[in-house]
Amino acid sequence: MQIIHKYFPDLTEKQIQQFTDLQVLYEHWNAQINVISRKSMDALYTNHILHSLAIAKVIQFEKGTSILDIGTGGGFPGIPLAILFPEVNFLLVDSIGKKIKVVNEVSTALGLINVRTMHERAENIKETFDFVVSRAVTKMTNFKTWVKGKFNKNHNNALKNGIFYLKGGDLSEELRGISHIKYEISDSFTEEFFETKKIIYISY
């Protein structure tokens, strides 16, 4: 938890408690339904929670913003962002039912009233949103197809509505011909894990 407080020192007592509770909750549910690798579980706060929160170093979502998390898995980046932005509305979606079960249980235990979940393929979501977030679920060309027609036309944040995509490594080939802005997470977080990690922003 200390690493979260290091980069986000202005958390409320409630947020501190919610972030603290994530360790026990994920240890409990991951033992029953494996959504996080055991090796990665040991670095839950760095590799999953802080990684998810990197988006908050690029944008501070305004109250009432709507966000779709595609391929949320165990709830990343949606759950940490929902804790950090309690007045922002999140829909967390995954095509694997047991992963959504974990997300539901964690969300309920934390009392996150700003989180909805859906066991569904991204292409079948009929709602529109301000932003879509995700952690490396597929190549960007595929992802852009999935999110087509899912963005609200009115822009109410400092950045235009669009995609925030967390991914690592060399993305030059994958992003060729796609207009985007690339943020190096290592500019915000100094831990070695983030050396090759990036946030790709695509506006709509």
C-alpha positions in Angstrom: 0.0 0.0 0.0 2.9 2.4 0.7 3.7 2.5 -3.0 0.2 3.8 -3.8 0.5 6.5 -1.1 4.0 7.5 -2.5 2.5 8.6 -5.8 -1.0 9.5 -4.6 -0.5 11.3 -1.3 -3.9 12.9 -1.2 -6.1 9.9 -0.8 -9.0 10.0 1.7 -9.2 7.6 4.6 -11.8 5.6 2.8 -9.6 5.3 -0.3 -6.7 4.2 1.8 -8.8 1.5 3.4 -10.1 0.3 0.0 -6.6 0.1 -1.5 -5.4 -1.7 1.6 -8.3 -4.2 1.4 -7.4 -5.2 -2.2 -4.5 -7.4 -1.0 -6.7 -9.7 1.2 -9.5 -9.7 -1.3 -7.4 -10.7 -4.3 -5.5 -13.3 -2.2 -8.8 -14.8 -1.2 -10.4 -14.9 -4.6 -7.2 -15.7 -6.6 -6.8 -18.9 -4.6 -10.2 -20.0 -5.8 -10.3 -18.5 -9.3 -6.9 -17.8 -10.8 -7.1 -14.3 -12.4 -3.6 -13.2 -11.4 -0.4 -15.3 -11.7 1.1 -16.3 -8.4 4.4 -14.6 -9.2 2.6 -11.4 -10.1 0.4 -11.7 -7.0 3.5 -11.0 -4.9 3.8 -7.7 -6.7 0.1 -6.9 -6.7 0.4 -3.2 -5.8 3.2 -2.4 -8.3 2.3 -4.7 -11.3 -1.5 -4.3 -11.2 -2.8 -1.6 -9.0 -0.2 1.1 -9.6 0.0 0.2 -13.2 -3.7 0.7 -13.5 -3.4 4.1 -11.8 -0.8 5.3 -14.3 -3.8 6.6 -16.4 -4.5 9.1 -13.5 -1.1 10.7 -14.2 -2.3 11.5 -17.7 -5.8 12.7 -17.0 -8.0 13.5 -14.0 -11.5 12.3 -14.9 -14.2 14.8 -14.3 -17.3 14.0 -12.1 -19.9 12.0 -14.1 -17.4 10.7 -16.7 -18.4 7.3 -18.1 -15.6 4.7 -18.7 -15.7 1.2 -20.2 -13.0 -1.2 -19.2 -12.7 -3.9 -21.9 -11.1 -7.3 -21.0 -10.9 -6.3 -17.3 -9.7 -9.7 -16.2 -9.6 -9.5 -12.4 -10.6 -5.8 -12.5 -7.7 -3.9 -14.0 -7.5 -1.1 -14.6 -11.1 -0.5 -13.7 -11.2 -1.3 -9.9 -8.2 0.8 -8.9 -9.4 3.7 -11.1 -12.9 3.4 -9.6 -11.4 3.7 -6.1 -9.4 6.8 -7.1 -12.4 8.4 -9.0 -15.5 7.6 -6.9 -17.6 10.1 -8.8 -16.8 8.5 -12.2 -19.0 5.7 -13.6 -17.3 2.4 -14.7 -18.5 -0.6 -16.7 -16.1 -3.5 -16.4 -16.5 -6.1 -19.1 -14.9 -9.5 -19.8 -15.9 -12.5 -21.9 -14.9 -15.0 -19.2 -17.6 -15.4 -16.6 -15.4 -16.5 -13.7 -13.3 -13.3 -14.0 -16.4 -11.2 -13.8 -17.4 -13.2 -10.7 -14.1 -12.1 -9.0 -14.6 -8.5 -10.1 -18.2 -8.5 -8.7 -17.1 -9.9 -5.4 -14.2 -7.5 -5.0 -16.3 -4.5 -6.0 -19.1 -5.5 -3.6 -16.7 -6.0 -0.7 -15.1 -2.6 -1.3 -18.6 -0.9 -1.5 -17.9 0.5 -5.0 -21.3 1.9 -6.0 -19.7 3.5 -9.2 -18.9 0.1 -10.8 -21.1 -2.1 -13.0 -20.0 -5.4 -14.6 -21.0 -7.4 -17.6 -20.1 -10.9 -18.8 -20.0 -10.1 -22.5 -17.8 -9.7 -25.5 -16.7 -6.1 -26.1 -18.3 -6.0 -29.6 -21.7 -6.7 -28.1 -21.8 -3.7 -25.7 -24.4 -1.3 -27.1 -23.8 1.7 -24.8 -21.6 4.8 -25.4 -18.9 6.1 -23.1 -16.4 9.0 -22.7 -13.4 6.8 -22.5 -12.4 3.1 -23.0 -9.6 1.7 -21.0 -7.8 -1.6 -21.2 -4.6 -3.5 -20.5 -3.1 -5.1 -23.6 -6.0 -7.4 -24.4 -5.3 -7.5 -28.2 -3.5 -5.6 -31.0 -4.7 -2.0 -31.4 -6.2 -2.7 -34.9 -8.5 -5.3 -33.3 -9.2 -3.1 -30.3 -10.2 -0.2 -32.5 -12.8 -2.4 -34.2 -14.2 -3.5 -30.9 -14.8 0.1 -29.7 -16.2 1.5 -32.9 -19.3 3.5 -32.3 -18.9 3.4 -28.5 -17.9 7.0 -27.8 -20.0 9.9 -26.7 -19.9 13.0 -28.9 -19.7 15.6 -26.1 -16.3 16.1 -24.5 -16.2 17.1 -20.9 -12.6 16.4 -19.8 -9.3 18.0 -20.4 -8.6 15.4 -23.2 -11.1 14.5 -25.8 -13.0 11.3 -25.4 -11.0 8.2 -26.5 -8.9 5.2 -25.6 -6.3 4.8 -22.8 -4.5 1.6 -23.5 -1.8 0.2 -21.2 0.9 -1.8 -23.0 4.6 -2.5 -22.9 7.4 -3.1 -25.3 8.1 -1.8 -28.8 4.7 -0.7 -30.3 5.9 1.1 -33.4 4.8 -1.6 -35.8 1.5 -2.2 -34.1 0.7 1.5 -34.1 1.9 2.3 -37.6 -0.7 4.5 -39.3 -2.8 5.0 -36.2 -2.9 8.6 -34.9 -2.0 8.4 -31.2 -0.1 10.0 -28.3 2.3 7.8 -26.3 3.0 8.4 -22.6 6.0 6.7 -20.9 4.8 5.5 -17.5 8.5 5.6 -16.3 8.1 9.4 -16.5 5.7 9.1 -13.5 6.7 6.0 -11.7 10.4 5.1 -11.1 10.1 1.4 -10.4 11.9 -1.0 -12.8 8.6 -2.7 -13.8 7.6 0.5 -15.6 10.7 1.0 -17.8 9.0 -0.3 -20.9 5.4 0.3 -20.0 3.4 2.9 -21.9 -0.1 4.5 -22.1 -1.4 4.9 -25.6 -4.0 7.6 -26.0 -6.2 7.7 -29.1 -8.8 10.5 -29.3 -12.2 10.2 -31.0 
